[in-house]
Amino acid sequence: MRSLLAGAPFIAGLGVELVTMGSDGVETVLAIEPRHSQQNGFVHAGVIGAMADHTAGGAAFAHMPPGAAVLTVEYKLNLLRPARGERLRCRAEPVKIGRTISVVDSRVYACTGDREELVATATVTLATVPLAE
């Protein structure tokens, strides 16, 4: 997963960082900066969607056999409330890991201090593909 984040310049450029990775899921964080904002000062939906999608990819990738990777086929993002705070935290957990198609659920929280609010959920469908060299 560390190489997955490092190999994705867009995600690294956003500032998404890996916290934990295991067979039960992946967690990432993002320190919210002014550049992540939309016109009303909330975190842009594109930032939230990208984080939810990529974290889900990591959760599926953790189950791939050697020589395989994952690519998103589709995702459904539910924005539950405007996001603002110090950081975003995303937790992605596999729903079904298949040989060719996997489904992962992501939850994104806006955090300030110890307070967290669920701001988005995503269901991500990923295809198993050969690892690019």
Phi and psi in radians as a Rosetta constraint file:
Dihedral C 1 N 2 CA 2 C 2 CIRCULARHARMONIC -1.038 0.35
Dihedral N 2 CA 2 C 2 N 3 CIRCULARHARMONIC -0.730 0.35
Dihedral C 2 N 3 CA 3 C 3 CIRCULARHARMONIC -1.218 0.35
Dihedral N 3 CA 3 C 3 N 4 CIRCULARHARMONIC -0.534 0.35
Dihedral C 3 N 4 CA 4 C 4 CIRCULARHARMONIC -1.122 0.35
Dihedral N 4 CA 4 C 4 N 5 CIRCULARHARMONIC -0.765 0.35
Dihedral C 4 N 5 CA 5 C 5 CIRCULARHARMONIC -1.186 0.35
Dihedral N 5 CA 5 C 5 N 6 CIRCULARHARMONIC -0.772 0.35
Dihedral C 5 N 6 CA 6 C 6 CIRCULARHARMONIC -1.152 0.35
Dihedral N 6 CA 6 C 6 N 7 CIRCULARHARMONIC -0.535 0.35
Dihedral C 6 N 7 CA 7 C 7 CIRCULARHARMONIC -1.480 0.35
Dihedral N 7 CA 7 C 7 N 8 CIRCULARHARMONIC 0.027 0.35
Dihedral C 7 N 8 CA 8 C 8 CIRCULARHARMONIC -2.005 0.35
Dihedral N 8 CA 8 C 8 N 9 CIRCULARHARMONIC 1.574 0.35
Dihedral C 8 N 9 CA 9 C 9 CIRCULARHARMONIC -0.974 0.35
Dihedral N 9 CA 9 C 9 N 10 CIRCULARHARMONIC -0.649 0.35
Dihedral C 9 N 10 CA 10 C 10 CIRCULARHARMONIC -1.097 0.35
Dihedral N 10 CA 10 C 10 N 11 CIRCULARHARMONIC -0.808 0.35
Dihedral C 10 N 11 CA 11 C 11 CIRCULARHARMONIC -1.177 0.35
Dihedral N 11 CA 11 C 11 N 12 CIRCULARHARMONIC -0.764 0.35
Dihedral C 11 N 12 CA 12 C 12 CIRCULARHARMONIC -1.081 0.35
Dihedral N 12 CA 12 C 12 N 13 CIRCULARHARMONIC -0.685 0.35
Dihedral C 12 N 13 CA 13 C 13 CIRCULARHARMONIC -1.136 0.35
Dihedral N 13 CA 13 C 13 N 14 CIRCULARHARMONIC -0.530 0.35
Dihedral C 13 N 14 CA 14 C 14 CIRCULARHARMONIC -1.197 0.35
Dihedral N 14 CA 14 C 14 N 15 CIRCULARHARMONIC -0.522 0.35
Dihedral C 14 N 15 CA 15 C 15 CIRCULARHARMONIC 1.792 0.35
Dihedral N 15 CA 15 C 15 N 16 CIRCULARHARMONIC 0.255 0.35
Dihedral C 15 N 16 CA 16 C 16 CIRCULARHARMONIC -1.221 0.35
Dihedral N 16 CA 16 C 16 N 17 CIRCULARHARMONIC 2.293 0.35
Dihedral C 16 N 17 CA 17 C 17 CIRCULARHARMONIC -2.187 0.35
Dihedral N 17 CA 17 C 17 N 18 CIRCULARHARMONIC 2.466 0.35
Dihedral C 17 N 18 CA 18 C 18 CIRCULARHARMONIC -1.303 0.35
Dihedral N 18 CA 18 C 18 N 19 CIRCULARHARMONIC 2.327 0.35
Dihedral C 18 N 19 CA 19 C 19 CIRCULARHARMONIC -1.825 0.35
Dihedral N 19 CA 19 C 19 N 20 CIRCULARHARMONIC -0.986 0.35
Dihedral C 19 N 20 CA 20 C 20 CIRCULARHARMONIC -2.471 0.35
Dihedral N 20 CA 20 C 20 N 21 CIRCULARHARMONIC 2.695 0.35
Dihedral C 20 N 21 CA 21 C 21 CIRCULARHARMONIC -2.555 0.35
Dihedral N 21 CA 21 C 21 N 22 CIRCULARHARMONIC 2.278 0.35
Dihedral C 21 N 22 CA 22 C 22 CIRCULARHARMONIC -2.736 0.35
Dihedral N 22 CA 22 C 22 N 23 CIRCULARHARMONIC 3.125 0.35
Dihedral C 22 N 23 CA 23 C 23 CIRCULARHARMONIC -1.160 0.35
Dihedral N 23 CA 23 C 23 N 24 CIRCULARHARMONIC -0.360 0.35
Dihedral C 23 N 24 CA 24 C 24 CIRCULARHARMONIC -1.573 0.35
Dihedral N 24 CA 24 C 24 N 25 CIRCULARHARMONIC -0.115 0.35
Dihedral C 24 N 25 CA 25 C 25 CIRCULARHARMONIC 2.643 0.35
Dihedral N 25 CA 25 C 25 N 26 CIRCULARHARMONIC -3.141 0.35
Dihedral C 25 N 26 CA 26 C 26 CIRCULARHARMONIC -2.292 0.35
Dihedral N 26 CA 26 C 26 N 27 CIRCULARHARMONIC 2.512 0.35
Dihedral C 26 N 27 CA 27 C 27 CIRCULARHARMONIC -2.219 0.35
Dihedral N 27 CA 27 C 27 N 28 CIRCULARHARMONIC 2.366 0.35
Dihedral C 27 N 28 CA 28 C 28 CIRCULARHARMONIC -2.251 0.35
Dihedral N 28 CA 28 C 28 N 29 CIRCULARHARMONIC 2.829 0.35
Dihedral C 28 N 29 CA 29 C 29 CIRCULARHARMONIC -2.346 0.35
Dihedral N 29 CA 29 C 29 N 30 CIRCULARHARMONIC 2.778 0.35
Dihedral C 29 N 30 CA 30 C 30 CIRCULARHARMONIC -2.513 0.35
Dihedral N 30 CA 30 C 30 N 31 CIRCULARHARMONIC 2.104 0.35
Dihedral C 30 N 31 CA 31 C 31 CIRCULARHARMONIC -1.290 0.35
Dihedral N 31 CA 31 C 31 N 32 CIRCULARHARMONIC 2.104 0.35
Dihedral C 31 N 32 CA 32 C 32 CIRCULARHARMONIC -1.271 0.35
Dihedral N 32 CA 32 C 32 N 33 CIRCULARHARMONIC 2.232 0.35
Dihedral C 32 N 33 CA 33 C 33 CIRCULARHARMONIC -2.139 0.35
Dihedral N 33 CA 33 C 33 N 34 CIRCULARHARMONIC 2.823 0.35
Dihedral C 33 N 34 CA 34 C 34 CIRCULARHARMONIC -0.947 0.35
Dihedral N 34 CA 34 C 34 N 35 CIRCULARHARMONIC -0.558 0.35
Dihedral C 34 N 35 CA 35 C 35 CIRCULARHARMONIC -1.165 0.35
Dihedral N 35 CA 35 C 35 N 36 CIRCULARHARMONIC -0.260 0.35
Dihedral C 35 N 36 CA 36 C 36 CIRCULARHARMONIC -1.514 0.35
Dihedral N 36 CA 36 C 36 N 37 CIRCULARHARMONIC -0.037 0.35
Dihedral C 36 N 37 CA 37 C 37 CIRCULARHARMONIC -1.543 0.35
Dihedral N 37 CA 37 C 37 N 38 CIRCULARHARMONIC 2.676 0.35
Dihedral C 37 N 38 CA 38 C 38 CIRCULARHARMONIC -1.703 0.35
Dihedral N 38 CA 38 C 38 N 39 CIRCULARHARMONIC -2.998 0.35
Dihedral C 38 N 39 CA 39 C 39 CIRCULARHARMONIC -1.111 0.35
Dihedral N 39 CA 39 C 39 N 40 CIRCULARHARMONIC -0.375 0.35
Dihedral C 39 N 40 CA 40 C 40 CIRCULARHARMONIC -1.739 0.35
Dihedral N 40 CA 40 C 40 N 41 CIRCULARHARMONIC 0.091 0.35
Dihedral C 40 N 41 CA 41 C 41 CIRCULARHARMONIC 1.590 0.35
Dihedral N 41 CA 41 C 41 N 42 CIRCULARHARMONIC 0.001 0.35
Dihedral C 41 N 42 CA 42 C 42 CIRCULARHARMONIC -1.531 0.35
Dihedral N 42 CA 42 C 42 N 43 CIRCULARHARMONIC 2.813 0.35
Dihedral C 42 N 43 CA 43 C 43 CIRCULARHARMONIC -1.123 0.35
Dihedral N 43 CA 43 C 43 N 44 CIRCULARHARMONIC 2.312 0.35
Dihedral C 43 N 44 CA 44 C 44 CIRCULARHARMONIC -1.094 0.35
Dihedral N 44 CA 44 C 44 N 45 CIRCULARHARMONIC 2.429 0.35
Dihedral C 44 N 45 CA 45 C 45 CIRCULARHARMONIC -1.008 0.35
Dihedral N 45 CA 45 C 45 N 46 CIRCULARHARMONIC -0.562 0.35
Dihedral C 45 N 46 CA 46 C 46 CIRCULARHARMONIC -1.122 0.35
Dihedral N 46 CA 46 C 46 N 47 CIRCULARHARMONIC -0.617 0.35
Dihedral C 46 N 47 CA 47 C 47 CIRCULARHARMONIC -1.164 0.35
Dihedral N 47 CA 47 C 47 N 48 CIRCULARHARMONIC -0.806 0.35
Dihedral C 47 N 48 CA 48 C 48 CIRCULARHARMONIC -1.093 0.35
Dihedral N 48 CA 48 C 48 N 49 CIRCULARHARMONIC -0.792 0.35
Dihedral C 48 N 49 CA 49 C 49 CIRCULARHARMONIC -1.107 0.35
Dihedral N 49 CA 49 C 49 N 50 CIRCULARHARMONIC -0.759 0.35
Dihedral C 49 N 50 CA 50 C 50 CIRCULARHARMONIC -1.096 0.35
Dihedral N 50 CA 50 C 50 N 51 CIRCULARHARMONIC -0.721 0.35
Dihedral C 50 N 51 CA 51 C 51 CIRCULARHARMONIC -1.143 0.35
Dihedral N 51 CA 51 C 51 N 52 CIRCULARHARMONIC -0.797 0.35
Dihedral C 51 N 52 CA 52 C 52 CIRCULARHARMONIC -1.083 0.35
Dihedral N 52 CA 52 C 52 N 53 CIRCULARHARMONIC -0.745 0.35
Dihedral C 52 N 53 CA 53 C 53 CIRCULARHARMONIC -1.151 0.35
Dihedral N 53 CA 53 C 53 N 54 CIRCULARHARMONIC -0.867 0.35
Dihedral C 53 N 54 CA 54 C 54 CIRCULARHARMONIC -1.203 0.35
Dihedral N 54 CA 54 C 54 N 55 CIRCULARHARMONIC -0.644 0.35
Dihedral C 54 N 55 CA 55 C 55 CIRCULARHARMONIC -1.140 0.35
Dihedral N 55 CA 55 C 55 N 56 CIRCULARHARMONIC -0.692 0.35
Dihedral C 55 N 56 CA 56 C 56 CIRCULARHARMONIC -1.083 0.35
Dihedral N 56 CA 56 C 56 N 57 CIRCULARHARMONIC -0.702 0.35
Dihedral C 56 N 57 CA 57 C 57 CIRCULARHARMONIC -1.037 0.35
Dihedral N 57 CA 57 C 57 N 58 CIRCULARHARMONIC -0.694 0.35
Dihedral C 57 N 58 CA 58 C 58 CIRCULARHARMONIC -1.127 0.35
Dihedral N 58 CA 58 C 58 N 59 CIRCULARHARMONIC -0.681 0.35
Dihedral C 58 N 59 CA 59 C 59 CIRCULARHARMONIC -1.142 0.35
Dihedral N 59 CA 59 C 59 N 60 CIRCULARHARMONIC -0.646 0.35
Dihedral C 59 N 60 CA 60 C 60 CIRCULARHARMONIC -1.306 0.35
Dihedral N 60 CA 60 C 60 N 61 CIRCULARHARMONIC -0.733 0.35
Dihedral C 60 N 61 CA 61 C 61 CIRCULARHARMONIC -1.009 0.35
Dihedral N 61 CA 61 C 61 N 62 CIRCULARHARMONIC -0.588 0.35
Dihedral C 61 N 62 CA 62 C 62 CIRCULARHARMONIC -1.038 0.35
Dihedral N 62 CA 62 C 62 N 63 CIRCULARHARMONIC -0.346 0.35
Dihedral C 62 N 63 CA 63 C 63 CIRCULARHARMONIC -1.834 0.35
Dihedral N 63 CA 63 C 63 N 64 CIRCULARHARMONIC 0.032 0.35
Dihedral C 63 N 64 CA 64 C 64 CIRCULARHARMONIC -1.358 0.35
Dihedral N 64 CA 64 C 64 N 65 CIRCULARHARMONIC 2.543 0.35
Dihedral C 64 N 65 CA 65 C 65 CIRCULARHARMONIC -1.258 0.35
Dihedral N 65 CA 65 C 65 N 66 CIRCULARHARMONIC 2.859 0.35
Dihedral C 65 N 66 CA 66 C 66 CIRCULARHARMONIC -0.952 0.35
Dihedral N 66 CA 66 C 66 N 67 CIRCULARHARMONIC 2.423 0.35
Dihedral C 66 N 67 CA 67 C 67 CIRCULARHARMONIC 1.503 0.35
Dihedral N 67 CA 67 C 67 N 68 CIRCULARHARMONIC 0.021 0.35
Dihedral C 67 N 68 CA 68 C 68 CIRCULARHARMONIC -2.027 0.35
Dihedral N 68 CA 68 C 68 N 69 CIRCULARHARMONIC 2.674 0.35
Dihedral C 68 N 69 CA 69 C 69 CIRCULARHARMONIC -2.375 0.35
Dihedral N 69 CA 69 C 69 N 70 CIRCULARHARMONIC -3.090 0.35
Dihedral C 69 N 70 CA 70 C 70 CIRCULARHARMONIC -2.262 0.35
Dihedral N 70 CA 70 C 70 N 71 CIRCULARHARMONIC 2.608 0.35
Dihedral C 70 N 71 CA 71 C 71 CIRCULARHARMONIC -2.321 0.35
Dihedral N 71 CA 71 C 71 N 72 CIRCULARHARMONIC 2.402 0.35
Dihedral C 71 N 72 CA 72 C 72 CIRCULARHARMONIC -1.180 0.35
Dihedral N 72 CA 72 C 72 N 73 CIRCULARHARMONIC 2.307 0.35
Dihedral C 72 N 73 CA 73 C 73 CIRCULARHARMONIC -1.699 0.35
Dihedral N 73 CA 73 C 73 N 74 CIRCULARHARMONIC -0.666 0.35
Dihedral C 73 N 74 CA 74 C 74 CIRCULARHARMONIC -2.858 0.35
Dihedral N 74 CA 74 C 74 N 75 CIRCULARHARMONIC 2.613 0.35
Dihedral C 74 N 75 CA 75 C 75 CIRCULARHARMONIC -2.553 0.35
Dihedral N 75 CA 75 C 75 N 76 CIRCULARHARMONIC 2.590 0.35
Dihedral C 75 N 76 CA 76 C 76 CIRCULARHARMONIC -1.998 0.35
Dihedral N 76 CA 76 C 76 N 77 CIRCULARHARMONIC 2.088 0.35
Dihedral C 76 N 77 CA 77 C 77 CIRCULARHARMONIC -1.932 0.35
Dihedral N 77 CA 77 C 77 N 78 CIRCULARHARMONIC 2.198 0.35
Dihedral C 77 N 78 CA 78 C 78 CIRCULARHARMONIC -1.887 0.35
Dihedral N 78 CA 78 C 78 N 79 CIRCULARHARMONIC 2.006 0.35
Dihedral C 78 N 79 CA 79 C 79 CIRCULARHARMONIC -1.592 0.35
Dihedral N 79 CA 79 C 79 N 80 CIRCULARHARMONIC 1.970 0.35
Dihedral C 79 N 80 CA 80 C 80 CIRCULARHARMONIC -1.580 0.35
Dihedral N 80 CA 80 C 80 N 81 CIRCULARHARMONIC -0.529 0.35
Dihedral C 80 N 81 CA 81 C 81 CIRCULARHARMONIC -2.863 0.35
Dihedral N 81 CA 81 C 81 N 82 CIRCULARHARMONIC 2.778 0.35
Dihedral C 81 N 82 CA 82 C 82 CIRCULARHARMONIC -1.065 0.35
Dihedral N 82 CA 82 C 82 N 83 CIRCULARHARMONIC 2.479 0.35
Dihedral C 82 N 83 CA 83 C 83 CIRCULARHARMONIC -1.807 0.35
Dihedral N 83 CA 83 C 83 N 84 CIRCULARHARMONIC 2.231 0.35
Dihedral C 83 N 84 CA 84 C 84 CIRCULARHARMONIC -2.684 0.35
Dihedral N 84 CA 84 C 84 N 85 CIRCULARHARMONIC 2.769 0.35
Dihedral C 84 N 85 CA 85 C 85 CIRCULARHARMONIC 2.605 0.35
Dihedral N 85 CA 85 C 85 N 86 CIRCULARHARMONIC -2.734 0.35
Dihedral C 85 N 86 CA 86 C 86 CIRCULARHARMONIC -1.551 0.35
Dihedral N 86 CA 86 C 86 N 87 CIRCULARHARMONIC -0.593 0.35
Dihedral C 86 N 87 CA 87 C 87 CIRCULARHARMONIC -2.732 0.35
Dihedral N 87 CA 87 C 87 N 88 CIRCULARHARMONIC 2.834 0.35
Dihedral C 87 N 88 CA 88 C 88 CIRCULARHARMONIC -1.884 0.35
Dihedral N 88 CA 88 C 88 N 89 CIRCULARHARMONIC 2.508 0.35
Dihedral C 88 N 89 CA 89 C 89 CIRCULARHARMONIC -2.189 0.35
Dihedral N 89 CA 89 C 89 N 90 CIRCULARHARMONIC 2.301 0.35
Dihedral C 89 N 90 CA 90 C 90 CIRCULARHARMONIC -2.130 0.35
Dihedral N 90 CA 90 C 90 N 91 CIRCULARHARMONIC 2.337 0.35
Dihedral C 90 N 91 CA 91 C 91 CIRCULARHARMONIC -2.120 0.35
Dihedral N 91 CA 91 C 91 N 92 CIRCULARHARMONIC 2.149 0.35
Dihedral C 91 N 92 CA 92 C 92 CIRCULARHARMONIC -2.059 0.35
Dihedral N 92 CA 92 C 92 N 93 CIRCULARHARMONIC 2.286 0.35
Dihedral C 92 N 93 CA 93 C 93 CIRCULARHARMONIC -2.258 0.35
Dihedral N 93 CA 93 C 93 N 94 CIRCULARHARMONIC 2.333 0.35
Dihedral C 93 N 94 CA 94 C 94 CIRCULARHARMONIC -1.100 0.35
Dihedral N 94 CA 94 C 94 N 95 CIRCULARHARMONIC 2.394 0.35
Dihedral C 94 N 95 CA 95 C 95 CIRCULARHARMONIC -1.690 0.35
Dihedral N 95 CA 95 C 95 N 96 CIRCULARHARMONIC -0.813 0.35
Dihedral C 95 N 96 CA 96 C 96 CIRCULARHARMONIC -2.637 0.35
Dihedral N 96 CA 96 C 96 N 97 CIRCULARHARMONIC 2.102 0.35
Dihedral C 96 N 97 CA 97 C 97 CIRCULARHARMONIC -1.814 0.35
Dihedral N 97 CA 97 C 97 N 98 CIRCULARHARMONIC 2.006 0.35
Dihedral C 97 N 98 CA 98 C 98 CIRCULARHARMONIC -1.943 0.35
Dihedral N 98 CA 98 C 98 N 99 CIRCULARHARMONIC 3.076 0.35
Dihedral C 98 N 99 CA 99 C 99 CIRCULARHARMONIC -1.216 0.35
Dihedral N 99 CA 99 C 99 N 100 CIRCULARHARMONIC -0.653 0.35
Dihedral C 99 N 100 CA 100 C 100 CIRCULARHARMONIC -2.063 0.35
Dihedral N 100 CA 100 C 100 N 101 CIRCULARHARMONIC -0.479 0.35
Dihedral C 100 N 101 CA 101 C 101 CIRCULARHARMONIC -2.315 0.35
Dihedral N 101 CA 101 C 101 N 102 CIRCULARHARMONIC 2.383 0.35
Dihedral C 101 N 102 CA 102 C 102 CIRCULARHARMONIC -2.242 0.35
Dihedral N 102 CA 102 C 102 N 103 CIRCULARHARMONIC 2.671 0.35
Dihedral C 102 N 103 CA 103 C 103 CIRCULARHARMONIC -2.207 0.35
Dihedral N 103 CA 103 C 103 N 104 CIRCULARHARMONIC 2.326 0.35
Dihedral C 103 N 104 CA 104 C 104 CIRCULARHARMONIC -2.337 0.35
Dihedral N 104 CA 104 C 104 N 105 CIRCULARHARMONIC 2.438 0.35
Dihedral C 104 N 105 CA 105 C 105 CIRCULARHARMONIC -1.784 0.35
Dihedral N 105 CA 105 C 105 N 106 CIRCULARHARMONIC 2.376 0.35
Dihedral C 105 N 106 CA 106 C 106 CIRCULARHARMONIC -2.083 0.35
Dihedral N 106 CA 106 C 106 N 107 CIRCULARHARMONIC 2.542 0.35
Dihedral C 106 N 107 CA 107 C 107 CIRCULARHARMONIC -2.228 0.35
Dihedral N 107 CA 107 C 107 N 108 CIRCULARHARMONIC 2.312 0.35
Dihedral C 107 N 108 CA 108 C 108 CIRCULARHARMONIC -2.021 0.35
Dihedral N 108 CA 108 C 108 N 109 CIRCULARHARMONIC 2.275 0.35
Dihedral C 108 N 109 CA 109 C 109 CIRCULARHARMONIC -2.055 0.35
Dihedral N 109 CA 109 C 109 N 110 CIRCULARHARMONIC 2.443 0.35
Dihedral C 109 N 110 CA 110 C 110 CIRCULARHARMONIC -1.628 0.35
Dihedral N 110 CA 110 C 110 N 111 CIRCULARHARMONIC 2.283 0.35
Dihedral C 110 N 111 CA 111 C 111 CIRCULARHARMONIC -2.167 0.35
Dihedral N 111 CA 111 C 111 N 112 CIRCULARHARMONIC 2.407 0.35
Dihedral C 111 N 112 CA 112 C 112 CIRCULARHARMONIC -2.397 0.35
Dihedral N 112 CA 112 C 112 N 113 CIRCULARHARMONIC 2.042 0.35
Dihedral C 112 N 113 CA 113 C 113 CIRCULARHARMONIC 1.030 0.35
Dihedral N 113 CA 113 C 113 N 114 CIRCULARHARMONIC -2.248 0.35
Dihedral C 113 N 114 CA 114 C 114 CIRCULARHARMONIC -1.590 0.35
Dihedral N 114 CA 114 C 114 N 115 CIRCULARHARMONIC -0.055 0.35
Dihedral C 114 N 115 CA 115 C 115 CIRCULARHARMONIC -1.531 0.35
Dihedral N 115 CA 115 C 115 N 116 CIRCULARHARMONIC 2.301 0.35
Dihedral C 115 N 116 CA 116 C 116 CIRCULARHARMONIC -2.230 0.35
Dihedral N 116 CA 116 C 116 N 117 CIRCULARHARMONIC 2.457 0.35
Dihedral C 116 N 117 CA 117 C 117 CIRCULARHARMONIC -2.224 0.35
Dihedral N 117 CA 117 C 117 N 118 CIRCULARHARMONIC 2.291 0.35
Dihedral C 117 N 118 CA 118 C 118 CIRCULARHARMONIC -1.201 0.35
Dihedral N 118 CA 118 C 118 N 119 CIRCULARHARMONIC 2.102 0.35
Dihedral C 118 N 119 CA 119 C 119 CIRCULARHARMONIC -1.958 0.35
Dihedral N 119 CA 119 C 119 N 120 CIRCULARHARMONIC -0.342 0.35
Dihedral C 119 N 120 CA 120 C 120 CIRCULARHARMONIC -2.801 0.35
Dihedral N 120 CA 120 C 120 N 121 CIRCULARHARMONIC 2.651 0.35
Dihedral C 120 N 121 CA 121 C 121 CIRCULARHARMONIC -2.250 0.35
Dihedral N 121 CA 121 C 121 N 122 CIRCULARHARMONIC 2.658 0.35
Dihedral C 121 N 122 CA 122 C 122 CIRCULARHARMONIC -2.499 0.35
Dihedral N 122 CA 122 C 122 N 123 CIRCULARHARMONIC 2.498 0.35
Dihedral C 122 N 123 CA 123 C 123 CIRCULARHARMONIC -1.970 0.35
Dihedral N 123 CA 123 C 123 N 124 CIRCULARHARMONIC 2.131 0.35
Dihedral C 123 N 124 CA 124 C 124 CIRCULARHARMONIC -2.057 0.35
Dihedral N 124 CA 124 C 124 N 125 CIRCULARHARMONIC 2.234 0.35
Dihedral C 124 N 125 CA 125 C 125 CIRCULARHARMONIC -1.832 0.35
Dihedral N 125 CA 125 C 125 N 126 CIRCULARHARMONIC 2.240 0.35
Dihedral C 125 N 126 CA 126 C 126 CIRCULARHARMONIC -2.224 0.35
Dihedral N 126 CA 126 C 126 N 127 CIRCULARHARMONIC 2.490 0.35
Dihedral C 126 N 127 CA 127 C 127 CIRCULARHARMONIC -1.722 0.35
Dihedral N 127 CA 127 C 127 N 128 CIRCULARHARMONIC 2.483 0.35
Dihedral C 127 N 128 CA 128 C 128 CIRCULARHARMONIC -1.425 0.35
Dihedral N 128 CA 128 C 128 N 129 CIRCULARHARMONIC 2.245 0.35
Dihedral C 128 N 129 CA 129 C 129 CIRCULARHARMONIC -2.347 0.35
Dihedral N 129 CA 129 C 129 N 130 CIRCULARHARMONIC 2.814 0.35
Dihedral C 129 N 130 CA 130 C 130 CIRCULARHARMONIC -1.116 0.35
Dihedral N 130 CA 130 C 130 N 131 CIRCULARHARMONIC 2.469 0.35
Dihedral C 130 N 131 CA 131 C 131 CIRCULARHARMONIC -1.134 0.35
Dihedral N 131 CA 131 C 131 N 132 CIRCULARHARMONIC 2.230 0.35
Dihedral C 131 N 132 CA 132 C 132 CIRCULARHARMONIC -1.232 0.35
Dihedral N 132 CA 132 C 132 N 133 CIRCULARHARMONIC 2.491 0.35
